[in-house]
Amino acid sequence: MQIKVLILLFFLVLVLSTGCDSIPEETTINETTVTQTTSSNSSVSLEELKTQLLKTGSVFVPDVKMASALTGYSVATPSFIPEGFMLIGPPGAGGVFRVFKLGDPAQIEGVKYPYSVEQEYIQGTDYFTKGPRFHISQSRNRISGAKGEPVKIGKYEGEKAILSNQDPPRLVLTWNDGIMYYVMSGLLLNPLNEDTFIKIAASMKY
């Protein structure tokens, strides 16, 4: 009987210890609570991340501070996020902000900020959900979005395009705040509608 109890205790401790890495931790970005996985690139040095970025073309980082340090400019995040949505990265990616290198070394030579940053928000915690989600890409260099009609995003002029060849349709917003170029896109799935997308876009803050 004592042996059985000890075996059960051993397996209980084993399950608890192996499950700890999958428990999300909360962090705050621009007064918005988001969830990120504890398995991250936070222990990797900035120089190592830069080397990895030049080699692979993209790298995930765990927070906005690291993304800003890697790109050399302040990365913006939305201060308004619809209830139930969270900033999330692919399982095992090591972070929630994805930094891209724009072009090969020859193309970016002399370009001061040859990077773009992508962040993705999903309703719920399942990264592979087919439910509502939206992406925001930003760069100090012009990045292309779908051509559309004029739209006001806060105090800035932008463009909106609805890609109706998809079901449900995809909304794409493109704008510039005088410093940063943005492209935001997502499927028009409840609760994400055009007004909500514009509200999120207008809330981008450094």
C-alpha positions, 0 to 999 in steps of 0.5 A, a space after each residue: 500500500 505504501 509503495 502504491 502511494 509513493 508511485 502515485 505521488 511520484 507521477 503527480 509530481 512528474 505531471 506538475 513539473 512537466 506541465 509548468 512550461 505551458 502555463 501562460 503568464 500575464 504581462 502588460 503592454 500599453 495598459 492592455 493585458 495580454 498573455 504570452 507563453 513562458 517559453 521565450 527568447 528572453 534569455 537570448 542576448 540581443 546580439 544573438 537575436 540579431 545574428 539569428 535575424 540576419 541568418 533566417 530573415 525573422 525572429 520571435 521576441 517575447 515583449 515590446 521592449 525587446 522588439 524595440 531594441 532589436 529594430 532600433 525604433 519604438 514599436 507601437 501596440 494597440 491600447 484598445 483590444 476587444 474583450 477576449 482577445 490576446 497577443 499570442 505567438 505560435 507554440 514554441 516560437 519563443 515570443 509574441 512579436 515577430 521581427 522581419 528583416 526587409 530584404 537581403 544585406 545588399 538591398 538593405 545597405 544604407 537603410 537605417 531601419 530595415 525591419 518590420 514587426 508583426 503582432 497577432 491577436 486572437 480570440 481565446 488561447 488556441 493559436 490554430 483557431 479559425 475564429 476571429 483574429 487580426 494582424 498588425 504589421 509596422 515599419 519605419 519604411 513603407 510597407 504595402 497593403 491592399 489598395 482601397 478607398 480613403 478612411 480616417 484612422 484617428 487623426 491620420 489619413 489611411 486606406 481601407 480595402 475589403 477583400 470580398 473574394 474571401 469568405 468571410 471577407 478580409 478587411 485591410 487597413 493601411 496608414 501612416 502616423 508620420 513616423 510609422 507605416 502600418 498594415 492591419 488585416 483580419 477577417 470580418 468575423 463577429 465581434 470584429 467589424 469595420 468600426 472595431 478594426 478602425 478603433 484598434 488601429 487608432 489606438 496604436 501607441 509607442 
